Each structure stands twice: as structure tokens, then as C-alpha cells.
């Protein structure tokens, strides 16, 4: 049995794919206004009491159809958007 240390695994192609602009989730690619983006980022980061479904509903009101599951993924930073986009 060989135990490969984790950093011996070359994952650069995954990191490149992640860095690629086209791999942003729908929240990262939606052309929100600066005001909408500010509000959304604030709610995502600071209001855990507001569920993904409520956020998706508001986004729909802004005429962007984004699934609650996508909101959740983006919120938990499991998507591919760079952290800078969420500051
Ligand atoms: Zn995202």
C-alpha cells in the first residue's frame, strides 16, 4: 500500500478549469447592477436566516431565474466563482 501525500497529486488542470471565466456559476455570470450585487452579497454572507429559496425568489423578481440550489452552492462557496467577486 502506498499512501500518496495529497500535495503530490497534480490537480493543475482542475485549477485551470476553475480559473476559467466560463466556469462561473449563474450567480457569478448574471449581470446584476452594482446595487443588486451589493445587496445579494450582503445577504449571502451575513444573513443565514434568509433561506436560499427566498433569495431565488428575489432574484426572480429581478428577472433572473436562478435555482435555490445554485444560490446555496454559491453561498457555501462550493461553486467556482473567485472569492474576490463576493467581497
Ligand atoms: Zn458562484
PDB file of the backbone (N, CA, C, O) and the ligand in Angstrom, with CONECT records:
HET     ZN  A 101       1
ATOM      1  N   UNK A   1       0.835  -1.208   0.000  1.00  0.00           N
ATOM      2  CA  UNK A   1       0.000   0.000   0.000  1.00  0.00           C
ATOM      3  C   UNK A   1       0.869   1.256   0.000  1.00  0.00           C
ATOM      4  O   UNK A   1       1.719   1.437   0.872  1.00  0.00           O
ATOM      5  N   UNK A   2       0.642   2.119  -0.990  1.00  0.00           N
ATOM      6  CA  UNK A   2       1.354   3.394  -0.987  1.00  0.00           C
ATOM      7  C   UNK A   2       0.362   4.505  -0.651  1.00  0.00           C
ATOM      8  O   UNK A   2      -0.727   4.589  -1.218  1.00  0.00           O
ATOM      9  N   UNK A   3       0.762   5.326   0.260  1.00  0.00           N
ATOM     10  CA  UNK A   3      -0.067   6.484   0.611  1.00  0.00           C
ATOM     11  C   UNK A   3       0.528   7.731  -0.018  1.00  0.00           C
ATOM     12  O   UNK A   3       1.531   8.261   0.459  1.00  0.00           O
ATOM     13  N   UNK A   4      -0.099   8.198  -1.096  1.00  0.00           N
ATOM     14  CA  UNK A   4       0.375   9.413  -1.766  1.00  0.00           C
ATOM     15  C   UNK A   4       0.064  10.618  -0.888  1.00  0.00           C
ATOM     16  O   UNK A   4      -1.078  10.791  -0.462  1.00  0.00           O
ATOM     17  N   UNK A   5       1.067  11.456  -0.610  1.00  0.00           N
ATOM     18  CA  UNK A   5       0.718  12.700   0.096  1.00  0.00           C
ATOM     19  C   UNK A   5      -0.200  13.524  -0.814  1.00  0.00           C
ATOM     20  O   UNK A   5      -0.040  13.510  -2.035  1.00  0.00           O
ATOM     21  N   UNK A   6      -1.144  14.228  -0.230  1.00  0.00           N
ATOM     22  CA  UNK A   6      -2.135  14.959  -1.035  1.00  0.00           C
ATOM     23  C   UNK A   6      -1.518  15.953  -2.014  1.00  0.00           C
ATOM     24  O   UNK A   6      -2.014  16.124  -3.128  1.00  0.00           O
ATOM     25  N   UNK A   7      -0.429  16.611  -1.593  1.00  0.00           N
ATOM     26  CA  UNK A   7       0.151  17.631  -2.470  1.00  0.00           C
ATOM     27  C   UNK A   7       0.988  17.033  -3.600  1.00  0.00           C
ATOM     28  O   UNK A   7       1.528  17.769  -4.426  1.00  0.00           O
ATOM     29  N   UNK A   8       1.098  15.705  -3.641  1.00  0.00           N
ATOM     30  CA  UNK A   8       1.837  15.063  -4.729  1.00  0.00           C
ATOM     31  C   UNK A   8       0.924  14.850  -5.934  1.00  0.00           C
ATOM     32  O   UNK A   8       1.386  14.499  -7.020  1.00  0.00           O
ATOM     33  N   UNK A   9      -0.366  15.066  -5.732  1.00  0.00           N
ATOM     34  CA  UNK A   9      -1.312  14.868  -6.829  1.00  0.00           C
ATOM     35  C   UNK A   9      -1.386  16.143  -7.657  1.00  0.00           C
ATOM     36  O   UNK A   9      -1.628  17.227  -7.126  1.00  0.00           O
ATOM     37  N   UNK A  10      -1.177  16.003  -8.962  1.00  0.00           N
ATOM     38  CA  UNK A  10      -1.208  17.173  -9.838  1.00  0.00           C
ATOM     39  C   UNK A  10      -2.645  17.500 -10.230  1.00  0.00           C
ATOM     40  O   UNK A  10      -3.254  16.795 -11.035  1.00  0.00           O
ATOM     41  N   UNK A  11      -3.172  18.560  -9.664  1.00  0.00           N
ATOM     42  CA  UNK A  11      -4.553  18.945  -9.954  1.00  0.00           C
ATOM     43  C   UNK A  11      -4.604  20.249 -10.755  1.00  0.00           C
ATOM     44  O   UNK A  11      -5.639  20.912 -10.811  1.00  0.00           O
ATOM     45  N   UNK A  12      -3.455  20.613 -11.383  1.00  0.00           N
ATOM     46  CA  UNK A  12      -3.401  21.901 -12.075  1.00  0.00           C
ATOM     47  C   UNK A  12      -4.460  22.058 -13.158  1.00  0.00           C
ATOM     48  O   UNK A  12      -4.971  23.158 -13.371  1.00  0.00           O
ATOM     49  N   UNK A  13      -4.794  20.958 -13.849  1.00  0.00           N
ATOM     50  CA  UNK A  13      -5.808  21.118 -14.900  1.00  0.00           C
ATOM     51  C   UNK A  13      -7.182  21.440 -14.313  1.00  0.00           C
ATOM     52  O   UNK A  13      -8.001  22.107 -14.945  1.00  0.00           O
ATOM     53  N   UNK A  14      -7.417  20.954 -13.091  1.00  0.00           N
ATOM     54  CA  UNK A  14      -8.684  21.290 -12.438  1.00  0.00           C
ATOM     55  C   UNK A  14      -8.665  22.753 -12.005  1.00  0.00           C
ATOM     56  O   UNK A  14      -9.659  23.469 -12.123  1.00  0.00           O
ATOM     57  N   UNK A  15      -7.502  23.179 -11.500  1.00  0.00           N
ATOM     58  CA  UNK A  15      -7.396  24.570 -11.074  1.00  0.00           C
ATOM     59  C   UNK A  15      -7.530  25.524 -12.253  1.00  0.00           C
ATOM     60  O   UNK A  15      -8.103  26.606 -12.126  1.00  0.00           O
ATOM     61  N   UNK A  16      -6.991  25.113 -13.412  1.00  0.00           N
ATOM     62  CA  UNK A  16      -7.130  25.939 -14.611  1.00  0.00           C
ATOM     63  C   UNK A  16      -8.593  26.032 -15.024  1.00  0.00           C
ATOM     64  O   UNK A  16      -9.089  27.102 -15.377  1.00  0.00           O
ATOM     65  N   UNK A  17      -9.266  24.898 -14.973  1.00  0.00           N
ATOM     66  CA  UNK A  17     -10.682  24.879 -15.342  1.00  0.00           C
ATOM     67  C   UNK A  17     -11.479  25.766 -14.392  1.00  0.00           C
ATOM     68  O   UNK A  17     -12.423  26.447 -14.793  1.00  0.00           O
ATOM     69  N   UNK A  18     -11.078  25.741 -13.123  1.00  0.00           N
ATOM     70  CA  UNK A  18     -11.764  26.548 -12.129  1.00  0.00           C
ATOM     71  C   UNK A  18     -11.522  28.028 -12.384  1.00  0.00           C
ATOM     72  O   UNK A  18     -12.421  28.849 -12.203  1.00  0.00           O
ATOM     73  N   UNK A  19     -10.319  28.364 -12.801  1.00  0.00           N
ATOM     74  CA  UNK A  19      -9.965  29.754 -13.041  1.00  0.00           C
ATOM     75  C   UNK A  19     -10.635  30.305 -14.298  1.00  0.00           C
ATOM     76  O   UNK A  19     -10.773  31.517 -14.462  1.00  0.00           O
ATOM     77  N   UNK A  20     -11.049  29.400 -15.180  1.00  0.00           N
ATOM     78  CA  UNK A  20     -11.644  29.833 -16.436  1.00  0.00           C
ATOM     79  C   UNK A  20     -12.939  30.604 -16.212  1.00  0.00           C
ATOM     80  O   UNK A  20     -13.805  30.168 -15.454  1.00  0.00           O
ATOM     81  N   UNK A  21     -13.065  31.735 -16.865  1.00  0.00           N
ATOM     82  CA  UNK A  21     -14.232  32.598 -16.705  1.00  0.00           C
ATOM     83  C   UNK A  21     -15.543  31.864 -16.957  1.00  0.00           C
ATOM     84  O   UNK A  21     -16.533  32.074 -16.257  1.00  0.00           O
ATOM     85  N   UNK A  22     -15.531  31.017 -17.946  1.00  0.00           N
ATOM     86  CA  UNK A  22     -16.752  30.308 -18.320  1.00  0.00           C
ATOM     87  C   UNK A  22     -17.262  29.360 -17.261  1.00  0.00           C
ATOM     88  O   UNK A  22     -18.371  28.837 -17.370  1.00  0.00           O
ATOM     89  N   UNK A  23     -16.459  29.135 -16.236  1.00  0.00           N
ATOM     90  CA  UNK A  23     -16.876  28.172 -15.229  1.00  0.00           C
ATOM     91  C   UNK A  23     -17.571  28.819 -14.030  1.00  0.00           C
ATOM     92  O   UNK A  23     -17.906  28.131 -13.066  1.00  0.00           O
ATOM     93  N   UNK A  24     -17.789  30.127 -14.084  1.00  0.00           N
ATOM     94  CA  UNK A  24     -18.520  30.777 -13.001  1.00  0.00           C
ATOM     95  C   UNK A  24     -19.942  30.240 -12.957  1.00  0.00           C
ATOM     96  O   UNK A  24     -20.510  29.897 -13.994  1.00  0.00           O
ATOM     97  N   UNK A  25     -20.513  30.167 -11.774  1.00  0.00           N
ATOM     98  CA  UNK A  25     -21.898  29.721 -11.670  1.00  0.00           C
ATOM     99  C   UNK A  25     -22.816  30.851 -12.128  1.00  0.00           C
ATOM    100  O   UNK A  25     -22.355  31.959 -12.404  1.00  0.00           O
ATOM    101  N   UNK A  26     -24.120  30.568 -12.207  1.00  0.00           N
ATOM    102  CA  UNK A  26     -25.025  31.590 -12.753  1.00  0.00           C
ATOM    103  C   UNK A  26     -25.060  32.866 -11.920  1.00  0.00           C
ATOM    104  O   UNK A  26     -25.344  33.941 -12.448  1.00  0.00           O
ATOM    105  N   UNK A  27     -24.778  32.759 -10.633  1.00  0.00           N
ATOM    106  CA  UNK A  27     -24.749  33.987  -9.836  1.00  0.00           C
ATOM    107  C   UNK A  27     -23.541  34.837 -10.223  1.00  0.00           C
ATOM    108  O   UNK A  27     -23.617  36.065 -10.256  1.00  0.00           O
ATOM    109  N   UNK A  28     -22.429  34.169 -10.513  1.00  0.00           N
ATOM    110  CA  UNK A  28     -21.237  34.901 -10.924  1.00  0.00           C
ATOM    111  C   UNK A  28     -21.360  35.528 -12.297  1.00  0.00           C
ATOM    112  O   UNK A  28     -20.737  36.555 -12.565  1.00  0.00           O
ATOM    113  N   UNK A  29     -22.164  34.921 -13.180  1.00  0.00           N
ATOM    114  CA  UNK A  29     -22.248  35.412 -14.556  1.00  0.00           C
ATOM    115  C   UNK A  29     -23.432  36.343 -14.806  1.00  0.00           C
ATOM    116  O   UNK A  29     -23.488  37.016 -15.835  1.00  0.00           O
ATOM    117  N   UNK A  30     -24.378  36.382 -13.868  1.00  0.00           N
ATOM    118  CA  UNK A  30     -25.549  37.241 -14.066  1.00  0.00           C
ATOM    119  C   UNK A  30     -25.158  38.713 -13.967  1.00  0.00           C
ATOM    120  O   UNK A  30     -24.472  39.108 -13.024  1.00  0.00           O
ATOM    121  N   UNK A  31     -25.589  39.528 -14.932  1.00  0.00           N
ATOM    122  CA  UNK A  31     -25.206  40.955 -14.920  1.00  0.00           C
ATOM    123  C   UNK A  31     -26.054  41.785 -13.959  1.00  0.00           C
ATOM    124  O   UNK A  31     -26.822  42.650 -14.381  1.00  0.00           O
ATOM    125  N   UNK A  32     -25.906  41.513 -12.677  1.00  0.00           N
ATOM    126  CA  UNK A  32     -26.629  42.299 -11.680  1.00  0.00           C
ATOM    127  C   UNK A  32     -26.121  43.732 -11.713  1.00  0.00           C
ATOM    128  O   UNK A  32     -24.985  43.986 -12.112  1.00  0.00           O
ATOM    129  N   UNK A  33     -26.960  44.660 -11.293  1.00  0.00           N
ATOM    130  CA  UNK A  33     -26.478  46.028 -11.140  1.00  0.00           C
ATOM    131  C   UNK A  33     -25.584  46.032  -9.899  1.00  0.00           C
ATOM    132  O   UNK A  33     -25.631  45.100  -9.096  1.00  0.00           O
ATOM    133  N   UNK A  34     -24.780  47.063  -9.745  1.00  0.00           N
ATOM    134  CA  UNK A  34     -23.883  47.148  -8.591  1.00  0.00           C
ATOM    135  C   UNK A  34     -24.691  47.109  -7.300  1.00  0.00           C
ATOM    136  O   UNK A  34     -24.279  46.493  -6.317  1.00  0.00           O
ATOM    137  N   UNK A  35     -25.847  47.773  -7.311  1.00  0.00           N
ATOM    138  CA  UNK A  35     -26.692  47.814  -6.124  1.00  0.00           C
ATOM    139  C   UNK A  35     -27.244  46.429  -5.798  1.00  0.00           C
ATOM    140  O   UNK A  35     -27.258  46.013  -4.639  1.00  0.00           O
ATOM    141  N   UNK A  36     -27.699  45.721  -6.833  1.00  0.00           N
ATOM    142  CA  UNK A  36     -28.231  44.370  -6.630  1.00  0.00           C
ATOM    143  C   UNK A  36     -27.137  43.437  -6.109  1.00  0.00           C
ATOM    144  O   UNK A  36     -27.356  42.651  -5.187  1.00  0.00           O
ATOM    145  N   UNK A  37     -25.967  43.542  -6.712  1.00  0.00           N
ATOM    146  CA  UNK A  37     -24.840  42.685  -6.328  1.00  0.00           C
ATOM    147  C   UNK A  37     -24.438  42.937  -4.867  1.00  0.00           C
ATOM    148  O   UNK A  37     -24.133  42.003  -4.125  1.00  0.00           O
ATOM    149  N   UNK A  38     -24.444  44.198  -4.476  1.00  0.00           N
ATOM    150  CA  UNK A  38     -24.099  44.549  -3.094  1.00  0.00           C
ATOM    151  C   UNK A  38     -25.097  43.938  -2.121  1.00  0.00           C
ATOM    152  O   UNK A  38     -24.719  43.346  -1.110  1.00  0.00           O
ATOM    153  N   UNK A  39     -26.378  44.091  -2.445  1.00  0.00           N
ATOM    154  CA  UNK A  39     -27.424  43.552  -1.580  1.00  0.00           C
ATOM    155  C   UNK A  39     -27.338  42.038  -1.505  1.00  0.00           C
ATOM    156  O   UNK A  39     -27.427  41.448  -0.428  1.00  0.00           O
ATOM    157  N   UNK A  40     -27.163  41.419  -2.666  1.00  0.00           N
ATOM    158  CA  UNK A  40     -27.096  39.963  -2.739  1.00  0.00           C
ATOM    159  C   UNK A  40     -25.907  39.433  -1.942  1.00  0.00           C
ATOM    160  O   UNK A  40     -26.048  38.506  -1.145  1.00  0.00           O
ATOM    161  N   UNK A  41     -24.739  40.025  -2.162  1.00  0.00           N
ATOM    162  CA  UNK A  41     -23.542  39.580  -1.443  1.00  0.00           C
ATOM    163  C   UNK A  41     -23.717  39.731   0.060  1.00  0.00           C
ATOM    164  O   UNK A  41     -23.281  38.882   0.838  1.00  0.00           O
ATOM    165  N   UNK A  42     -24.355  40.812   0.454  1.00  0.00           N
ATOM    166  CA  UNK A  42     -24.564  41.048   1.877  1.00  0.00           C
ATOM    167  C   UNK A  42     -25.444  39.961   2.480  1.00  0.00           C
ATOM    168  O   UNK A  42     -25.128  39.389   3.524  1.00  0.00           O
ATOM    169  N   UNK A  43     -26.546  39.691   1.806  1.00  0.00           N
ATOM    170  CA  UNK A  43     -27.481  38.669   2.301  1.00  0.00           C
ATOM    171  C   UNK A  43     -26.806  37.297   2.332  1.00  0.00           C
ATOM    172  O   UNK A  43     -26.963  36.542   3.291  1.00  0.00           O
ATOM    173  N   UNK A  44     -26.056  36.985   1.277  1.00  0.00           N
ATOM    174  CA  UNK A  44     -25.386  35.683   1.201  1.00  0.00           C
ATOM    175  C   UNK A  44     -24.399  35.499   2.348  1.00  0.00           C
ATOM    176  O   UNK A  44     -24.299  34.419   2.930  1.00  0.00           O
ATOM    177  N   UNK A  45     -23.677  36.563   2.662  1.00  0.00           N
ATOM    178  CA  UNK A  45     -22.626  36.447   3.674  1.00  0.00           C
ATOM    179  C   UNK A  45     -23.086  36.690   5.105  1.00  0.00           C
ATOM    180  O   UNK A  45     -22.544  36.115   6.048  1.00  0.00           O
ATOM    181  N   UNK A  46     -24.087  37.544   5.257  1.00  0.00           N
ATOM    182  CA  UNK A  46     -24.414  37.967   6.619  1.00  0.00           C
ATOM    183  C   UNK A  46     -25.797  37.610   7.122  1.00  0.00           C
ATOM    184  O   UNK A  46     -26.105  37.840   8.291  1.00  0.00           O
ATOM    185  N   UNK A  47     -26.636  37.052   6.262  1.00  0.00           N
ATOM    186  CA  UNK A  47     -27.992  36.745   6.713  1.00  0.00           C
ATOM    187  C   UNK A  47     -28.340  35.274   6.503  1.00  0.00           C
ATOM    188  O   UNK A  47     -29.139  34.928   5.633  1.00  0.00           O
ATOM    189  N   UNK A  48     -27.720  34.405   7.328  1.00  0.00           N
ATOM    190  CA  UNK A  48     -28.005  32.972   7.210  1.00  0.00           C
ATOM    191  C   UNK A  48     -29.465  32.643   7.508  1.00  0.00           C
ATOM    192  O   UNK A  48     -29.933  31.552   7.185  1.00  0.00           O
ATOM    193  N   UNK A  49     -30.190  33.587   8.127  1.00  0.00           N
ATOM    194  CA  UNK A  49     -31.610  33.345   8.436  1.00  0.00           C
ATOM    195  C   UNK A  49     -32.490  33.455   7.197  1.00  0.00           C
ATOM    196  O   UNK A  49     -33.646  33.033   7.219  1.00  0.00           O
ATOM    197  N   UNK A  50     -31.947  34.026   6.108  1.00  0.00           N
ATOM    198  CA  UNK A  50     -32.723  34.136   4.870  1.00  0.00           C
ATOM    199  C   UNK A  50     -32.404  32.923   3.997  1.00  0.00           C
ATOM    200  O   UNK A  50     -31.273  32.779   3.531  1.00  0.00           O
ATOM    201  N   UNK A  51     -33.387  32.050   3.770  1.00  0.00           N
ATOM    202  CA  UNK A  51     -33.121  30.809   3.020  1.00  0.00           C
ATOM    203  C   UNK A  51     -32.838  31.028   1.536  1.00  0.00           C
ATOM    204  O   UNK A  51     -33.207  32.050   0.958  1.00  0.00           O
ATOM    205  N   UNK A  52     -32.171  30.036   0.935  1.00  0.00           N
ATOM    206  CA  UNK A  52     -31.834  30.094  -0.493  1.00  0.00           C
ATOM    207  C   UNK A  52     -33.073  30.341  -1.341  1.00  0.00           C
ATOM    208  O   UNK A  52     -33.031  31.061  -2.338  1.00  0.00           O
ATOM    209  N   UNK A  53     -34.183  29.724  -0.919  1.00  0.00           N
ATOM    210  CA  UNK A  53     -35.413  29.845  -1.707  1.00  0.00           C
ATOM    211  C   UNK A  53     -35.914  31.285  -1.737  1.00  0.00           C
ATOM    212  O   UNK A  53     -36.413  31.754  -2.761  1.00  0.00           O
ATOM    213  N   UNK A  54     -35.777  31.989  -0.606  1.00  0.00           N
ATOM    214  CA  UNK A  54     -36.208  33.389  -0.555  1.00  0.00           C
ATOM    215  C   UNK A  54     -35.321  34.237  -1.463  1.00  0.00           C
ATOM    216  O   UNK A  54     -35.795  35.147  -2.143  1.00  0.00           O
ATOM    217  N   UNK A  55     -34.021  33.920  -1.461  1.00  0.00           N
ATOM    218  CA  UNK A  55     -33.091  34.662  -2.316  1.00  0.00           C
ATOM    219  C   UNK A  55     -33.424  34.413  -3.784  1.00  0.00           C
ATOM    220  O   UNK A  55     -33.449  35.342  -4.591  1.00  0.00           O
ATOM    221  N   UNK A  56     -33.680  33.143  -4.121  1.00  0.00           N
ATOM    222  CA  UNK A  56     -34.031  32.799  -5.501  1.00  0.00           C
ATOM    223  C   UNK A  56     -35.288  33.547  -5.941  1.00  0.00           C
ATOM    224  O   UNK A  56     -35.410  33.960  -7.094  1.00  0.00           O
ATOM    225  N   UNK A  57     -36.209  33.711  -5.009  1.00  0.00           N
ATOM    226  CA  UNK A  57     -37.463  34.406  -5.296  1.00  0.00           C
ATOM    227  C   UNK A  57     -37.211  35.880  -5.617  1.00  0.00           C
ATOM    228  O   UNK A  57     -37.792  36.435  -6.549  1.00  0.00           O
ATOM    229  N   UNK A  58     -36.336  36.499  -4.829  1.00  0.00           N
ATOM    230  CA  UNK A  58     -35.989  37.905  -5.066  1.00  0.00           C
ATOM    231  C   UNK A  58     -35.283  38.043  -6.416  1.00  0.00           C
ATOM    232  O   UNK A  58     -35.553  38.971  -7.178  1.00  0.00           O
ATOM    233  N   UNK A  59     -34.375  37.104  -6.700  1.00  0.00           N
ATOM    234  CA  UNK A  59     -33.652  37.141  -7.979  1.00  0.00           C
ATOM    235  C   UNK A  59     -34.634  37.025  -9.134  1.00  0.00           C
ATOM    236  O   UNK A  59     -34.464  37.658 -10.176  1.00  0.00           O
ATOM    237  N   UNK A  60     -35.667  36.206  -8.938  1.00  0.00           N
ATOM    238  CA  UNK A  60     -36.687  36.052  -9.963  1.00  0.00           C
ATOM    239  C   UNK A  60     -37.419  37.375 -10.152  1.00  0.00           C
ATOM    240  O   UNK A  60     -37.789  37.744 -11.266  1.00  0.00           O
ATOM    241  N   UNK A  61     -37.623  38.089  -9.024  1.00  0.00           N
ATOM    242  CA  UNK A  61     -38.240  39.405  -9.074  1.00  0.00           C
ATOM    243  C   UNK A  61     -37.378  40.405  -9.845  1.00  0.00           C
ATOM    244  O   UNK A  61     -37.880  41.361 -10.435  1.00  0.00           O
ATOM    245  N   UNK A  62     -36.081  40.158  -9.822  1.00  0.00           N
ATOM    246  CA  UNK A  62     -35.135  40.997 -10.582  1.00  0.00           C
ATOM    247  C   UNK A  62     -35.022  40.487 -12.015  1.00  0.00           C
ATOM    248  O   UNK A  62     -34.178  40.951 -12.782  1.00  0.00           O
ATOM    249  N   UNK A  63     -35.863  39.548 -12.363  1.00  0.00           N
ATOM    250  CA  UNK A  63     -35.942  38.844 -13.650  1.00  0.00           C
ATOM    251  C   UNK A  63     -34.745  37.960 -13.990  1.00  0.00           C
ATOM    252  O   UNK A  63     -34.376  37.818 -15.156  1.00  0.00           O
ATOM    253  N   UNK A  64     -34.144  37.370 -12.958  1.00  0.00           N
ATOM    254  CA  UNK A  64     -33.098  36.376 -13.184  1.00  0.00           C
ATOM    255  C   UNK A  64     -33.555  35.068 -12.565  1.00  0.00           C
ATOM    256  O   UNK A  64     -33.782  34.989 -11.358  1.00  0.00           O
ATOM    257  N   UNK A  65     -33.687  34.048 -13.391  1.00  0.00           N
ATOM    258  CA  UNK A  65     -34.113  32.761 -12.869  1.00  0.00           C
ATOM    259  C   UNK A  65     -32.884  31.950 -12.459  1.00  0.00           C
ATOM    260  O   UNK A  65     -32.153  31.431 -13.303  1.00  0.00           O
ATOM    261  N   UNK A  66     -32.677  31.854 -11.160  1.00  0.00           N
ATOM    262  CA  UNK A  66     -31.535  31.107 -10.621  1.00  0.00           C
ATOM    263  C   UNK A  66     -32.082  30.157  -9.563  1.00  0.00           C
ATOM    264  O   UNK A  66     -32.796  30.570  -8.649  1.00  0.00           O
ATOM    265  N   UNK A  67     -31.736  28.878  -9.699  1.00  0.00           N
ATOM    266  CA  UNK A  67     -32.251  27.871  -8.781  1.00  0.00           C
ATOM    267  C   UNK A  67     -31.745  28.086  -7.362  1.00  0.00           C
ATOM    268  O   UNK A  67     -30.618  28.534  -7.152  1.00  0.00           O
ATOM    269  N   UNK A  68     -32.597  27.759  -6.391  1.00  0.00           N
ATOM    270  CA  UNK A  68     -32.210  27.887  -4.985  1.00  0.00           C
ATOM    271  C   UNK A  68     -30.961  27.066  -4.690  1.00  0.00           C
ATOM    272  O   UNK A  68     -30.135  27.457  -3.865  1.00  0.00           O
ATOM    273  N   UNK A  69     -30.825  25.924  -5.365  1.00  0.00           N
ATOM    274  CA  UNK A  69     -29.644  25.083  -5.135  1.00  0.00           C
ATOM    275  C   UNK A  69     -28.366  25.782  -5.602  1.00  0.00           C
ATOM    276  O   UNK A  69     -27.300  25.608  -5.010  1.00  0.00           O
ATOM    277  N   UNK A  70     -28.487  26.576  -6.676  1.00  0.00           N
ATOM    278  CA  UNK A  70     -27.330  27.339  -7.168  1.00  0.00           C
ATOM    279  C   UNK A  70     -26.968  28.422  -6.158  1.00  0.00           C
ATOM    280  O   UNK A  70     -25.794  28.677  -5.892  1.00  0.00           O
ATOM    281  N   UNK A  71     -27.996  29.050  -5.603  1.00  0.00           N
ATOM    282  CA  UNK A  71     -27.767  30.072  -4.576  1.00  0.00           C
ATOM    283  C   UNK A  71     -27.030  29.441  -3.391  1.00  0.00           C
ATOM    284  O   UNK A  71     -26.089  30.021  -2.850  1.00  0.00           O
ATOM    285  N   UNK A  72     -27.473  28.252  -3.003  1.00  0.00           N
ATOM    286  CA  UNK A  72     -26.862  27.564  -1.873  1.00  0.00           C
ATOM    287  C   UNK A  72     -25.409  27.208  -2.117  1.00  0.00           C
ATOM    288  O   UNK A  72     -24.560  27.337  -1.235  1.00  0.00           O
ATOM    289  N   UNK A  73     -25.141  26.758  -3.335  1.00  0.00           N
ATOM    290  CA  UNK A  73     -23.777  26.357  -3.689  1.00  0.00           C
ATOM    291  C   UNK A  73     -22.851  27.568  -3.664  1.00  0.00           C
ATOM    292  O   UNK A  73     -21.734  27.512  -3.148  1.00  0.00           O
ATOM    293  N   UNK A  74     -23.349  28.671  -4.239  1.00  0.00           N
ATOM    294  CA  UNK A  74     -22.564  29.905  -4.280  1.00  0.00           C
ATOM    295  C   UNK A  74     -22.337  30.405  -2.847  1.00  0.00           C
ATOM    296  O   UNK A  74     -21.243  30.846  -2.494  1.00  0.00           O
ATOM    297  N   UNK A  75     -23.380  30.326  -2.046  1.00  0.00           N
ATOM    298  CA  UNK A  75     -23.314  30.796  -0.670  1.00  0.00           C
ATOM    299  C   UNK A  75     -22.293  30.007   0.146  1.00  0.00           C
ATOM    300  O   UNK A  75     -21.555  30.575   0.952  1.00  0.00           O
ATOM    301  N   UNK A  76     -22.259  28.708  -0.067  1.00  0.00           N
ATOM    302  CA  UNK A  76     -21.318  27.865   0.675  1.00  0.00           C
ATOM    303  C   UNK A  76     -19.953  27.827   0.004  1.00  0.00           C
ATOM    304  O   UNK A  76     -19.068  27.081   0.421  1.00  0.00           O
ATOM    305  N   UNK A  77     -19.788  28.631  -1.032  1.00  0.00           N
ATOM    306  CA  UNK A  77     -18.526  28.726  -1.772  1.00  0.00           C
ATOM    307  C   UNK A  77     -18.104  27.391  -2.360  1.00  0.00           C
ATOM    308  O   UNK A  77     -16.917  27.072  -2.434  1.00  0.00           O
ATOM    309  N   UNK A  78     -19.087  26.625  -2.773  1.00  0.00           N
ATOM    310  CA  UNK A  78     -18.785  25.354  -3.416  1.00  0.00           C
ATOM    311  C   UNK A  78     -18.794  25.519  -4.925  1.00  0.00           C
ATOM    312  O   UNK A  78     -18.551  24.559  -5.657  1.00  0.00           O
ATOM    313  N   UNK A  79     -19.070  26.721  -5.394  1.00  0.00           N
ATOM    314  CA  UNK A  79     -19.064  26.959  -6.835  1.00  0.00           C
ATOM    315  C   UNK A  79     -17.667  27.427  -7.228  1.00  0.00           C
ATOM    316  O   UNK A  79     -16.741  27.411  -6.416  1.00  0.00           O
ATOM    317  N   UNK A  80     -17.529  27.843  -8.482  1.00  0.00           N
ATOM    318  CA  UNK A  80     -16.203  28.176  -8.996  1.00  0.00           C
ATOM    319  C   UNK A  80     -15.909  29.670  -9.048  1.00  0.00           C
ATOM    320  O   UNK A  80     -14.856  30.073  -9.542  1.00  0.00           O
ATOM    321  N   UNK A  81     -16.829  30.502  -8.541  1.00  0.00           N
ATOM    322  CA  UNK A  81     -16.591  31.943  -8.563  1.00  0.00           C
ATOM    323  C   UNK A  81     -15.402  32.294  -7.670  1.00  0.00           C
ATOM    324  O   UNK A  81     -15.274  31.762  -6.568  1.00  0.00           O
ATOM    325  N   UNK A  82     -14.533  33.189  -8.143  1.00  0.00           N
ATOM    326  CA  UNK A  82     -13.415  33.595  -7.287  1.00  0.00           C
ATOM    327  C   UNK A  82     -13.934  34.380  -6.089  1.00  0.00           C
ATOM    328  O   UNK A  82     -14.909  35.121  -6.214  1.00  0.00           O
ATOM    329  N   UNK A  83     -13.300  34.229  -4.934  1.00  0.00           N
ATOM    330  CA  UNK A  83     -13.749  34.920  -3.724  1.00  0.00           C
ATOM    331  C   UNK A  83     -13.829  36.434  -3.894  1.00  0.00           C
ATOM    332  O   UNK A  83     -14.645  37.086  -3.244  1.00  0.00           O
ATOM    333  N   UNK A  84     -12.988  36.999  -4.764  1.00  0.00           N
ATOM    334  CA  UNK A  84     -12.981  38.454  -4.959  1.00  0.00           C
ATOM    335  C   UNK A  84     -14.346  38.968  -5.396  1.00  0.00           C
ATOM    336  O   UNK A  84     -14.726  40.089  -5.059  1.00  0.00           O
ATOM    337  N   UNK A  85     -15.087  38.148  -6.148  1.00  0.00           N
ATOM    338  CA  UNK A  85     -16.407  38.542  -6.621  1.00  0.00           C
ATOM    339  C   UNK A  85     -17.422  38.669  -5.498  1.00  0.00           C
ATOM    340  O   UNK A  85     -18.504  39.225  -5.685  1.00  0.00           O
ATOM    341  N   UNK A  86     -17.068  38.155  -4.339  1.00  0.00           N
ATOM    342  CA  UNK A  86     -18.053  38.132  -3.250  1.00  0.00           C
ATOM    343  C   UNK A  86     -17.652  39.046  -2.119  1.00  0.00           C
ATOM    344  O   UNK A  86     -18.291  39.049  -1.066  1.00  0.00           O
ATOM    345  N   UNK A  87     -16.611  39.819  -2.316  1.00  0.00           N
ATOM    346  CA  UNK A  87     -16.146  40.672  -1.216  1.00  0.00           C
ATOM    347  C   UNK A  87     -17.174  41.745  -0.903  1.00  0.00           C
ATOM    348  O   UNK A  87     -16.962  42.560  -0.005  1.00  0.00           O
TER     349      UNK A  87
HETATM  350 ZN    ZN A 101     -20.827  31.284  -7.721  1.00  0.00          ZN
END
